[in-house]
Amino acid sequence: MNKSPLIITSLVIALSGSAISAQAQTCTPTAVTPYIYSSGAWNITAAAAINTGNQIVFGPQPINGGSWSWSGCGTSGSSREQFVTPSASCTATAVYTNSCGAQTTQSFAITAYPDYNTNPIAPNAAGMSSNAAQLAAKIKLGTNIGNTMDAYGCSPASETCWGNPMISAAYVKLVKDCGFDAIRIPVSWDQYADQTTGQISDAWLDRVKQVVQYAVNNGLYAIVNIHWDGGWLERNINDASKVAVNAKQKAYWQQIATKLRDFDEHVLFASANEPDAIFPDQVSVLDSYHQTFVDAVRSTGGRNAYRVLVLQGLRTDIDMTFNDWNGMPSDSVTGRQMAEVHYYPGAFSNHGEDNDWSQMHCYWGDGYKSLTDTYRNSPGKLPLMEEAYTDAQFAKMKTKFVDQGIPVVLGEFAAMKRAQSVCADLDLHLASREHFYQVVTKSALAHGLLPFAWEIGMAEGLLFDRTTPAVGDPQVLDAMLVGAGKVTGLSNRPNSWTLSAGATNNSSTAYMRFTLNQAGAAAAYTFDHPVNWGGKTLKVVLNFDQAFVSNRNGGMDGLFQFFTYSAGWVTNEWKCWTANKALVADQDTEFTCSDFSVQNAEAVGIQFVGSAGSVTIKRATIK
């Protein structure tokens, strides 16, 4: 009796994302395991990304028995291991024939990024005289242009993808005019690049350069990074991804650095954003990504040979960075690197919902706890993460980096603005949020960190309205300016001003508040240190209740005048009589006075004309 041979008509085996096919055979094909060796390690994979000029080795298994044949990517012959140096992206095909003649085909897909450092130039120190420490001394306050050039995931890719308008020259000028020294520009690159060659769109490179030019034109320092960018770097800090990520990191930074090479020291580059490295083996991989960044930038020459570069700690977490990150990359020039961490403490800053580990916090800081909405007081279930904690955290960065001559960029910090439906004592929430921004800014600078507020331009509590453009949250802006020492802040806290006869103190838990009982009543604030008024402007933000507004004919009658005096009232001035100012009850209204000239003034005050209603002092500054 004749027996028909067993015919296997097709067999497809999926392994590590690769395709293996077996032709019709009279015996069972052998499964092939793809291996690629690159940068000192074998990895089970059938795909790899490298830079052209780098050698890789294909080494599929099984090791013994059968025979091999190869084609593509410069392979040839019958050796199981093939040493190749691809000059372009390519596919290699291995055919394994086992002892009974069955064949298995294994493909290897190689992405080879070209060398984009095609026109390196000689180092140029012109306009690059400041080292990292000297540059840090020039930056007291920074902000982010968040959720814009880093917006990711729309088709087509666009900086307006997440709802913000395109960055305008007018907006960047506003940032400068408000008192900021620097802008951090988070950028997405991967979605604007050809995934086969790694070439970034010329149009996108031009657009990034245009925005950087806006900053430089206004005398701002600008930090350009590779942000989240889909996570190709941040979520792939492991040995299996190391070669591919380093290849892309090199290709991208060669192009970015070349495009921005002619800018002077006002432009800094940052390797990444929040690299997700936790374990020791990940630390060494992250270090390789940072080293690739430094080497790629320096290799382009020109001013990039001296540019200050920013390296991110582990997850940009202060504790992880302090405990487990051992150092900065090697560099061809000394003193031109900064470290970067971020600061979002506890459940007050950016915790968006109640969960098992903590409820949202609305009230942060000593003296800023609600007596009625106690469930929302910090710290709740968590350790206390307020003023003393902030100082202690920043002190770690001072010890590890700043004291060693390495400045630290506090690249992000923020506190969410929540609604009254969450924070019942809304005034106290806003006051404690103001306190947070002032404390963090002041403590950062005191410990040698450069504070950059995280700002996304569209959420509740936006710092800037980028469309108009205009200041969106003057309360937070003033808090940071005070923290940075750019303006002098006068307390708005309960009981912080002295009242004359004719005014009754009825301060809330959040602000200085009083009720007028007769005309001529006054509130005065005593300075911590004497003030020389020459060339300075007093700004006071007041909030009036309906009784006050009605008593003053909607603001059309006389309201008040400012006064100041030196010790013992030896010298005093009464200036800036205010009337005919339309008022809306329970709405913040700003008043300014630039007419004082008293030297060594010890106090400033407001004398009111009206005889009824309540006044809340929301903010007061001198600039």
FILO-276617 format. One line per 2 residues: for each residue x, y, z of C-alpha. Coordinates in steps of 0.001 Angstrom, whole numbers. Layout:
residues N
X:Y:Z | ...;
***
This chain:
residues 623
0:0:0 | 1448:3393:-1013;
1481:6195:1528 | 1397:9789:415;
4077:11884:2067 | 2942:14404:4623;
2945:17733:2858 | 3054:20885:4920;
1718:23469:2593 | 2420:26495:4751;
3585:27450:8149 | 3869:30920:9562;
5590:31484:12831 | 5459:34929:14487;
8402:35719:16680 | 9395:39075:18114;
7417:40913:15481 | 9329:39229:12665;
7910:37123:9863 | 9126:33556:9373;
7877:31524:6448 | 8394:27863:5583;
8039:26617:2040 | 6251:23345:1302;
8418:20611:2762 | 8314:16900:3386;
9432:17306:7021 | 8866:19743:9840;
10752:23046:9579 | 12807:24225:12544;
11819:27365:14407 | 14434:30090:14096;
15165:32555:16890 | 16457:35875:15552;
19381:37530:17347 | 21131:40811:16605;
24395:41851:18275 | 25134:45549:18593;
27015:47753:21063 | 28250:44838:23108;
25072:42816:23596 | 22973:40127:21911;
19244:40841:21743 | 16408:38553:20654;
14950:40691:17920 | 14464:40767:14184;
14580:44560:13913 | 17123:47180:14882;
17878:50831:14357 | 21463:52026:14074;
23477:54898:12708 | 25177:54287:9390;
28787:53324:9859 | 28028:51143:12871;
28507:47409:12649 | 25885:44887:13705;
25894:41088:13683 | 23021:38823:12692;
23224:35601:14676 | 20004:33577:14441;
19699:30219:16168 | 19797:27190:16244;
23549:27164:16507 | 24156:23547:15448;
22866:21408:12611 | 21542:22456:9242;
22857:25185:6973 | 22315:28895:6336;
22076:31092:3278 | 21783:34888:3234;
20812:37836:1068 | 20371:41608:1563;
21984:44213:3864 | 25442:43184:2744;
25090:39553:3872 | 26453:36657:1850;
27624:33090:2113 | 26637:30367:4550;
27974:31545:7917 | 25332:31682:10621;
26777:34929:11953 | 26882:37793:9482;
28902:40941:10254 | 27497:43921:8342;
27779:47709:8305 | 24613:48959:6551;
24895:52202:4639 | 21111:52604:4470;
17969:51006:5813 | 17634:47498:4503;
16225:43993:5007 | 18384:40891:5404;
16934:37461:4719 | 18270:34257:6253;
17168:30820:5059 | 17817:27938:7444;
17727:24398:6014 | 17537:21684:8653;
18906:18148:8417 | 15811:16770:6695;
15721:19566:4153 | 12929:21734:5542;
13554:25446:5129 | 12658:28353:7403;
13003:31964:6295 | 13808:34711:8780;
13842:38385:7858 | 15765:41124:9686;
14641:44734:9257 | 17373:47322:9810;
16750:51047:10046 | 20014:52860:9417;
19972:56580:10136 | 22417:58546:8010;
25074:60751:9542 | 23376:64158:9713;
26520:65944:10833 | 27314:66715:7225;
28915:70133:7691 | 30682:70344:11060;
32528:73613:11556 | 35336:74791:13780;
34472:75730:17389 | 33320:79338:17756;
33399:80912:21223 | 31926:84261:20119;
28861:85048:22206 | 29460:81993:24399;
31557:83475:27193 | 29339:82345:30082;
29809:78911:31584 | 26875:77104:33197;
27254:78766:36590 | 27606:82241:35076;
24587:81629:32858 | 22541:80406:35811;
23194:83668:37638 | 21371:85496:34830;
18179:83411:35117 | 15915:84190:38065;
12560:83198:36639 | 11377:81063:33752;
8188:79628:32325 | 7278:76827:29908;
5409:77010:26620 | 3727:73716:27451;
1263:71640:25414 | 2120:73413:22203;
5238:72463:20247 | 5250:69240:22274;
1631:68416:21314 | 1529:64864:19993;
-847:62421:18387 | -2882:64442:15868;
-2946:63840:12153 | -1516:65887:10662;
957:66769:13400 | 599:70363:14581;
1553:72646:17457 | -2160:73519:17746;
-3047:69835:18206 | -3982:70212:21887;
-5951:73423:21548 | -3352:76155:21983;
-2771:78759:19288 | 505:78894:17434;
3201:80634:19444 | 3364:84281:18448;
6072:86911:18717 | 3629:89057:20705;
3131:86298:23279 | 6873:85795:23769;
7333:89557:24153 | 4617:89547:26820;
6541:86878:28733 | 9612:89106:28718;
7646:92233:29631 | 6122:90414:32621;
9554:89928:34146 | 10667:86478:33000;
14267:85802:32031 | 13874:82468:30258;
11501:80156:28417 | 11633:76370:28293;
10321:75196:24921 | 9158:71550:25052;
9261:70098:21541 | 8058:66963:19785;
10281:65774:16949 | 9490:62142:16189;
6149:62779:14490 | 7845:65270:12169;
10550:62809:11115 | 10771:60133:8441;
10813:56891:10406 | 12991:55154:7833;
15744:57758:7621 | 15227:59785:10806;
15202:63002:8807 | 13245:65769:10541;
11003:67914:8371 | 12745:71082:7218;
9515:73002:7807 | 9396:71888:11455;
13050:72714:12048 | 12396:76152:10565;
9367:76656:12804 | 11261:75718:15962;
14058:78067:14960 | 11515:80850:14434;
10118:80441:17959 | 13618:80329:19445;
14355:83549:17546 | 11308:85169:19189;
12887:84424:22559 | 16362:85613:21628;
14988:88800:20080 | 13538:89649:23491;
16705:88834:25412 | 15212:85655:26864;
17171:82480:27450 | 15555:79487:25737;
15835:75795:26595 | 14969:73491:23679;
14403:69825:24490 | 13098:66540:23177;
9931:66274:25266 | 7578:63307:25728;
7518:62808:21951 | 5458:59624:22114;
7811:58068:24642 | 10378:56675:22202;
13132:57631:24651 | 11365:58150:27967;
9599:54778:28001 | 12401:52759:26435;
15225:52941:28924 | 16354:49330:28776;
19100:47242:27220 | 16853:45882:24474;
16067:49398:23223 | 19439:50976:23915;
20944:50727:20430 | 17836:51919:18599;
17187:54822:20962 | 20791:55984:20871;
20709:55864:17082 | 17628:58055:16948;
18934:60359:19693 | 22095:60933:17682;
20263:61486:14390 | 17800:63959:15878;
20296:65983:17893 | 22712:66253:14982;
19906:67907:13007 | 18542:70068:15849;
21984:71249:16897 | 23004:72073:13346;
19811:74054:12726 | 20215:76118:15915;
24008:76270:15898 | 24347:79981:15171;
22441:81158:18261 | 24610:82487:21075;
24556:81425:24719 | 20916:82472:25092;
19968:79050:23695 | 20435:75885:25759;
19691:72302:24717 | 18130:69637:26967;
18539:65917:26289 | 15062:64732:27296;
12093:65498:29560 | 11207:62985:32309;
13189:59810:31516 | 11547:56813:33186;
14680:55320:34729 | 14372:53730:38165;
16556:50632:38471 | 20381:50480:38337;
20485:48838:34908 | 18244:51605:33573;
20519:54294:34992 | 23412:53128:32851;
21173:53082:29780 | 19953:56620:30484;
23547:57711:30924 | 24268:56388:27425;
21368:58430:26006 | 22712:61565:27661;
26230:60814:26436 | 24952:60406:22886;
23189:63775:23195 | 26337:65557:24397;
28529:63961:21750 | 26067:64694:18940;
25727:68376:19860 | 29449:68946:20341;
30308:67198:17064 | 28499:69865:15036;
30989:72502:16142 | 30549:76264:16001;
28905:77689:19109 | 27624:74212:19950;
31150:73364:21053 | 30544:75666:24056;
26770:75561:24452 | 25342:74842:27920;
23575:71476:27911 | 20912:70269:30350;
20756:66649:31552 | 17679:65167:33225;
17805:63176:36450 | 15952:59918:37014;
12298:60666:36238 | 13421:64226:37077;
12499:63137:40605 | 14564:64841:43291;
14916:61841:45622 | 15758:59366:42854;
18202:61779:41298 | 19854:62514:44651;
20121:58886:45714 | 20745:56952:42514;
22146:59159:39738 | 25906:59147:39859;
27029:61871:37568 | 26998:63851:34377;
28241:62704:30940 | 31820:63261:29867;
32278:66401:27815 | 34860:68003:25585;
34486:71296:27472 | 34290:71827:31224;
31631:73669:33178 | 28998:73691:30439;
26357:71350:31868 | 23308:71711:34097;
21137:69076:35753 | 17334:69117:35637;
14615:67996:38061 | 10895:68759:38405;
8763:69444:41496 | 5147:68369:42005;
4855:67706:45751 | 2075:65714:47336;
-1574:65962:46360 | -1761:69754:46201;
223:70496:43077 | -1214:68382:40257;
-3281:65616:41861 | -6498:65679:39857;
-8816:63336:41763 | -9369:61590:45055;
-8027:58055:45223 | -6895:55422:47729;
-3521:56965:48460 | -4761:60510:48976;
-7563:62957:48497 | -6946:66150:46540;
-5541:68964:48663 | -6766:72548:48351;
-4808:74259:51126 | -995:74282:51351;
1389:75989:53723 | 1767:77129:57294;
-1192:79348:58191 | -3154:78363:55092;
-5381:75608:56520 | -9137:75731:56281;
-11130:75699:59505 | -14251:74507:57682;
-13071:72411:54711 | -10621:70377:56778;
-10792:67264:54589 | -8939:69166:51868;
-6100:70389:54082 | -2586:69192:53321;
-1113:66694:54178 | -4081:64314:54583;
-2817:60739:54268 | 603:61840:53016;
3723:63142:54759 | 3814:66906:55123;
5227:68376:51897 | 5143:72095:52485;
7709:74842:53198 | 10250:72855:55224;
9995:69888:52863 | 10527:72153:49864;
13672:73607:51416 | 14967:70133:52284;
14359:68784:48780 | 16080:71685:47104;
18956:71424:49574 | 19602:67909:48226;
20113:69328:44758 | 22353:72035:46134;
24554:69455:47854 | 24728:67026:44940;
25100:69488:42068 | 25162:73210:42812;
27939:72972:45391 | 29933:71028:42807;
29596:73830:40256 | 26657:72273:38379;
23530:74487:38320 | 20130:72795:38467;
17157:73661:36277 | 13853:73228:38099;
12257:72597:34732 | 8670:72263:35920;
6598:73076:38996 | 2922:73915:39296;
-178:73904:41469 | -3592:73281:39952;
-6290:75899:40275 | -9395:74086:41479;
-13052:75106:41454 | -15186:75982:44462;
-17062:72713:43972 | -13857:71004:45101;
-12307:73669:47331 | -15159:75120:49356;
-12968:77850:50854 | -12000:79133:47429;
-10305:82343:48587 | -8053:80343:50891;
-7270:77881:48112 | -6231:80724:45810;
-4199:82339:48578 | -2388:79094:49386;
-1717:78520:45688 | -211:82015:45536;
1873:81107:48593 | 3060:77877:46926;
4391:79666:43843 | 6153:82285:45931;
7722:79728:48294 | 8905:77394:45536;
10399:80223:43477 | 12172:81771:46448;
13479:78476:47845 | 14658:77288:44432;
16775:80388:43896 | 18099:80260:47461;
19418:76754:46780 | 20821:77471:43324;
17937:76049:41279 | 16460:77931:38311;
12642:77941:38590 | 10567:77353:35451;
6807:77275:36052 | 4876:74656:34077;
2299:76552:32041 | 6:75082:29408;
-1907:78152:28265 | -5435:76791:28361;
-6275:75096:31659 | -8085:76713:34561;
-5539:78931:36255 | -3563:79605:33075;
-661:81955:33623 | -1026:83485:30170;
-3858:83848:27708 | -1801:83184:24612;
-4491:84151:22129 | -4901:87800:23151;
-2074:87641:24457 | -2483:88783:28057;
-1714:87774:31614 | -4198:85108:32647;
-3387:84751:36352 | -1874:87942:37789;
-2046:86492:41309 | 386:83688:40467;
2525:85991:38330 | 2949:88440:41206;
3731:85577:43580 | 6591:84375:41390;
7922:87892:40857 | 7997:88375:44620;
9650:84984:45121 | 12281:85844:42523;
13006:89183:44203 | 11945:91117:41128;
9305:93023:43095 | 8807:93663:46806;
5725:91985:48190 | 3549:93486:50913;
1585:90948:52889 | -2081:90437:52092;
-2535:88016:55003 | -5151:88487:57739;
-4270:91158:60310 | -1148:92228:58412;
-2161:95907:58012 | -2741:98381:60841;
-6149:100048:60896 | -6996:103512:62160;
-10071:104464:64092 | -13070:104259:61819;
-12190:100835:60369 | -12957:97410:61826;
-10814:94349:61106 | -12890:91449:59801;
-10148:89521:58007 | -11006:86199:56420;
-8755:83153:56752 | -7224:84145:53418;
-6845:87922:53178 | -6651:91234:55038;
-10200:92570:55161 | -11814:95478:56976;
-15053:97449:57135 | -15209:101245:56959;
-17299:102949:59653 | -16478:106607:58983;
-14797:108784:56357 | -11035:109162:56623;
-10377:105627:57924 | -6987:104247:56877;
-5002:101014:56581 | -1186:101125:56804;
1527:98554:56175 | 4914:98742:57908;
7875:97617:55800 | 10368:95011:56968;
13116:97321:55656 | 13010:101041:54724;
11990:101803:51138 | 13445:104520:48939;
10532:105467:46715 | 12434:107181:43909;
11481:105572:40592 | 9290:102913:42218;
5642:102056:41625 | 3163:100837:44206;
570:98366:42919 | -2401:97422:45084;
-5214:95052:44133 | -8403:95680:46116;
-11779:94002:46222 | -14858:95964:47357;
-18217:94673:48503 | -21522:96033:47243;
-21945:98357:50225 | -18677:100115:49403;
-19510:100379:45692 | -22945:101828:46451;
-21525:104306:48986 | -19103:105587:46349;
-21678:105933:43554 | -20300:102951:41632;
-16796:104394:41953 | -17579:107789:40496;
-17151:109574:43839 | -13802:109926:45565;
-12356:106575:46668 | -9037:107020:48477;
-5500:108389:48396 | -2191:106682:49120;
253:107957:51717 | 3751:107098:52926;
5993:108342:55713 | 9455:108011:57211;
10225:107320:60873 | 8242:109562:63189;
6360:111026:60220 | 9297:113420:59739;
8721:113161:56000 | 5352:112166:54580;
3519:112328:51285 | -127:111946:50243;
-428:111045:46577 | -2530:109516:43820;
-5997:110713:44738 | -8361:108241:43099;
-11932:108854:41882 | -14074:108266:38818;
-13073:104624:38697 | -15951:102351:37735;
-16135:99515:40248 | -17840:96126:40186;
-18625:94583:43557 | -16559:91499:44499;
-14236:91965:41540 | -10483:92518:41906;
-9398:95999:40798 | -5804:97148:40375;
-4533:100589:41396 | -1028:102021:40969;
905:105019:42264 | 4318:106160:41022;
4388:109630:42616 | 6185:108986:45916;
9716:110308:46486 | 10258:109775:50227;
13599:108236:51135 | 13773:105625:53891;
10017:105320:54127 | 8919:102958:56858;
5277:102460:55825 | 2665:102956:53145;
-1074:103294:53528 | -4479:103948:52020;
-6903:106550:53373 | -10507:106083:52303;
-13092:108769:51643 | -16141:106550:51996;
-17879:105704:55236 | -19394:102299:54523;
-18570:98925:53003 | -15784:96398:53228;
-12386:96304:51491 | -10188:93256:50905;
-6482:93699:50153 | -5787:90953:47633;
-2222:91893:46622 | 282:94690:47046;
3733:95043:45499 | 6438:97644:44924;
8530:97623:41785;
***
